Structure formats: structure tokens, C-alpha cells
């Protein structure tokens, strides 16, 4: 799959649905106690390791960034979609948001204390996951935590409509936790915990904690 093609499709799709997306997911964590617990644990882990900036990569309209900030983490958000970032800056003006791609993270080596990719790897093709995780490892400090949320399964579908009925053109990739763990190990992470659950965040989702190895 051509990288520029699927990236452009993803960017345009989320630019189109940004406002509707924000309205639909803004309070989703209120109905997701296990996800809240996972994010709170991640924040505790960051603080226990000395704190520092945390990247929410694929932040969308900023709800996860804001949740982490509320729990004492210096979180900032990065997203491919300029329209998503505009909404995030409007809704959470005190926080830092910037346009960027996880396929080419514009962050310095070992510059973040931890990183979250909350259901944002779902549009990355299989052959790009390894390079993306290598970017994650590059920017996380040695020993820093990584938190992933993703849809569980083995199929890929083309999403042509969503978030208020607006047209989209994005591939949604579901992954088995064992496959994700293999990719993480290959990228220099050690998986510490994982859970599979059903919630408003995902009909069948996985939450996975990993740590960057030295």
C-alpha cells in the first residue's frame, strides 16, 4: 500500500469528520471504567519514573491528552489531521497540540517520559507497524512506558462512512495481541501486561502496557 496514499486518505477523512468525531467521543471515557483505570495507571507509572513530557500520538481531538493532564502528566498531543488539532486546541486551550505523523515523528531521541497510542495504530498497514514502533522507541526514554489501545481481530475493513454519516476512506486494521507483542519485541519493547475487553471504546479491544528496553 502506497504510504502517501493511505496517509492522505486518513488525513482527509479525519479533517472531514473532526467536529462530529469530537461530539461523539468527548465523554466516552465516562462510560469506560477499565480504560480510565489503565490510563490512570500509565500516569502513575510516568510519575513514579520521575515524570516528564508524554506524547499522545494520534491524539484526535485531545480527550486522552486532557485526561492524562488531569492526572498530573505533562501530556501533549500529535495528530495527522489539522482539523482534529484545531478542535483539540479549541477544546483544551491550555494544552499543547501539534500536527504530525507517527510514521515520521518530529521528536528528539529519548525526549519523552512515555507515549500513548490510543486506538491510533488501527489505520497503520501491517508493513508500517514496525517502523512506527521504532519511532516510538526512539523518542521514549530508556525504561519509559508505552500504552497501546487497539481493536482485536485479524481482519481489515475499509471504512467509507462514519462519525455523523460523513464520507471517509480509511482502512481499519484489527490485530491479535500476540502479533502486537511480537512487533513490540522486535522493536525493542518488553510487554508487561495486557487485557482484552468490551466497552464503548471498542466492541472488542486490547490494552497493552510495554516498556522501552535500554
C-alpha positions as CSV (number, residue, x, y, z in Angstrom):
1,X,0.0,0.0,0.0
2,X,1.4,3.4,-1.0
3,X,2.3,5.3,2.1
4,X,1.4,8.7,0.8
5,X,-1.9,7.4,-0.5
6,X,-3.2,6.0,2.8
7,X,-1.8,8.8,4.8
8,X,-3.6,11.4,2.6
9,X,-6.8,9.4,2.8
10,X,-6.6,9.2,6.6
11,X,-5.8,12.9,6.9
12,X,-8.6,14.0,4.6
13,X,-11.1,11.6,6.3
14,X,-10.5,12.9,9.8
15,X,-10.4,16.5,8.6
16,X,-13.9,15.9,7.3
17,X,-15.3,14.3,10.5
18,X,-13.4,16.3,13.1
19,X,-16.3,18.2,14.6
20,X,-18.7,15.2,14.6
21,X,-15.9,12.9,16.0
22,X,-15.3,15.3,18.9
23,X,-19.0,15.4,19.8
24,X,-19.3,11.6,19.7
25,X,-16.2,10.7,21.7
26,X,-15.7,13.6,24.0
27,X,-17.3,11.9,27.1
28,X,-16.7,8.3,26.0
29,X,-14.3,7.6,28.9
30,X,-17.1,8.4,31.4
31,X,-18.6,5.0,30.3
32,X,-15.3,3.1,30.2
33,X,-14.0,2.4,33.8
34,X,-11.4,-0.1,32.7
35,X,-9.9,2.3,30.2
36,X,-9.8,5.1,32.8
37,X,-8.0,2.7,35.2
38,X,-5.4,1.8,32.5
39,X,-4.8,5.5,31.7
40,X,-4.5,6.4,35.4
41,X,-2.1,3.5,35.9
42,X,0.0,4.7,33.0
43,X,0.1,8.2,34.5
44,X,1.2,6.8,37.8
45,X,4.0,4.9,36.1
46,X,5.2,8.1,34.4
47,X,5.2,10.0,37.7
48,X,6.9,7.1,39.5
49,X,9.7,7.2,36.9
50,X,10.4,10.9,37.5
51,X,7.8,12.5,35.3
52,X,8.4,14.5,32.1
53,X,6.6,15.1,28.8
54,X,4.3,12.4,27.5
55,X,3.3,12.1,23.8
56,X,-0.3,11.2,22.9
57,X,0.3,10.1,19.3
58,X,-2.8,10.1,17.2
59,X,-4.5,12.3,19.8
60,X,-7.5,13.1,17.7
61,X,-9.5,15.9,19.3
62,X,-7.5,15.7,22.6
63,X,-9.6,13.8,25.0
64,X,-6.9,11.4,26.1
65,X,-4.3,14.1,26.3
66,X,-6.6,16.1,28.6
67,X,-7.4,13.0,30.8
68,X,-3.7,12.4,31.3
69,X,-3.1,16.1,32.1
70,X,-5.8,15.9,34.7
71,X,-3.8,13.1,36.4
72,X,-0.6,15.2,36.7
73,X,1.1,14.2,33.5
74,X,2.7,16.7,31.1
75,X,0.8,15.3,28.2
76,X,0.8,16.8,24.7
77,X,-0.9,15.6,21.6
78,X,0.1,14.9,18.0
79,X,-2.3,14.1,15.2
80,X,-2.1,13.7,11.4
81,X,-5.3,15.8,10.9
82,X,-5.0,19.6,11.1
83,X,-8.8,19.8,11.7
84,X,-8.6,17.4,14.6
85,X,-5.8,19.5,16.1
86,X,-7.8,22.7,15.6
87,X,-10.7,21.2,17.6
88,X,-8.2,20.0,20.3
89,X,-6.7,23.4,20.6
90,X,-10.2,25.0,20.9
91,X,-11.5,22.5,23.5
92,X,-8.3,22.3,25.6
93,X,-6.5,25.7,25.0
94,X,-4.1,25.2,27.9
95,X,-2.6,22.1,26.4
96,X,0.0,21.6,23.6
97,X,-1.1,20.1,20.3
98,X,0.6,19.8,17.0
99,X,0.2,18.3,13.6
100,X,2.4,15.3,12.9
101,X,2.6,11.7,11.7
102,X,3.6,8.7,13.7
103,X,5.3,7.5,10.5
104,X,7.8,10.3,10.9
105,X,7.7,11.6,14.5
106,X,9.3,15.1,14.8
107,X,10.5,14.5,18.3
108,X,14.1,14.2,19.6
109,X,15.6,11.0,20.7
110,X,14.7,10.0,24.3
111,X,12.7,13.2,24.7
112,X,9.5,11.8,26.2
113,X,8.9,10.0,29.5
114,X,6.2,7.9,28.0
115,X,3.9,7.5,25.0
116,X,0.3,6.6,24.4
117,X,-1.2,5.4,21.1
118,X,-4.9,5.1,21.9
119,X,-6.7,3.3,19.1
120,X,-4.5,5.2,16.6
121,X,-2.4,2.3,15.2
122,X,-5.6,1.0,13.7
123,X,-5.1,2.8,10.4
124,X,-1.4,1.8,10.0
125,X,-0.8,-1.1,7.5
126,X,1.0,-4.1,8.8
127,X,4.2,-3.4,6.9
128,X,4.4,0.1,8.5
129,X,3.8,-1.0,12.1
130,X,7.4,-2.0,12.7
131,X,8.8,1.4,11.5
132,X,6.2,3.2,13.6
133,X,7.1,1.3,16.7
134,X,10.8,2.0,16.0
135,X,9.9,5.7,16.0
136,X,8.1,5.2,19.4
137,X,11.2,3.5,20.8
138,X,13.5,6.3,19.5
139,X,11.6,9.1,21.3
140,X,10.8,7.3,24.6
141,X,13.5,7.4,27.3
142,X,15.1,4.1,28.2
143,X,12.7,2.3,30.6
144,X,9.8,4.6,29.7
145,X,6.3,3.1,29.4
146,X,4.2,2.7,26.2
147,X,0.5,2.3,26.4
148,X,-1.4,1.0,23.3
149,X,-5.1,0.6,22.7
150,X,-6.3,-1.3,19.6
151,X,-9.1,-3.3,18.2
152,X,-8.7,-7.1,18.5
153,X,-9.1,-9.4,15.5
154,X,-7.4,-10.4,12.3
155,X,-9.4,-8.6,9.6
156,X,-9.1,-5.3,7.8
157,X,-12.1,-3.4,6.5
158,X,-12.5,-0.2,4.5
159,X,-14.5,2.4,6.4
160,X,-16.4,4.6,4.0
161,X,-18.7,6.4,6.3
162,X,-18.6,7.3,10.0
163,X,-18.9,9.9,12.8
164,X,-22.1,11.6,11.9
165,X,-22.5,9.9,8.5
166,X,-19.7,11.8,6.8
167,X,-17.7,10.1,4.0
168,X,-14.4,8.5,4.9
169,X,-11.8,6.4,3.2
170,X,-9.7,4.6,5.9
171,X,-8.7,1.0,6.4
172,X,-9.3,-0.2,9.9
173,X,-6.9,-3.0,10.9
174,X,-7.7,-5.3,13.8
175,X,-4.8,-7.1,15.4
176,X,-4.3,-10.0,17.7
177,X,-2.4,-9.2,20.9
178,X,0.2,-11.9,20.2
179,X,1.0,-10.3,16.9
180,X,1.3,-6.9,18.5
181,X,3.6,-8.3,21.2
182,X,5.8,-9.8,18.5
183,X,6.1,-6.5,16.8
184,X,6.9,-4.7,20.0
185,X,9.6,-7.2,21.0
186,X,11.2,-6.8,17.6
187,X,11.2,-3.0,18.0
188,X,12.9,-3.1,21.4
189,X,10.0,-3.1,23.9
190,X,9.1,-5.6,26.6
191,X,5.4,-6.2,27.1
192,X,4.5,-6.1,30.8
193,X,0.7,-6.5,30.8
194,X,-2.3,-6.8,28.6
195,X,-6.0,-7.2,28.8
196,X,-8.9,-7.7,26.4
197,X,-12.2,-6.1,27.0
198,X,-15.5,-4.9,25.5
199,X,-16.5,-1.3,26.2
200,X,-17.8,1.8,24.5
201,X,-14.2,2.4,23.3
202,X,-14.2,-0.9,21.3
203,X,-16.6,-3.8,20.6
204,X,-13.5,-6.0,21.3
205,X,-10.4,-4.1,22.3
206,X,-7.0,-4.7,23.8
207,X,-5.0,-2.5,26.2
208,X,-1.3,-3.3,26.3
209,X,1.5,-2.0,28.5
210,X,5.1,-2.2,27.3
211,X,8.4,-0.6,28.4
212,X,11.3,0.6,26.2
213,X,14.3,-1.6,26.7
214,X,17.8,0.1,27.0
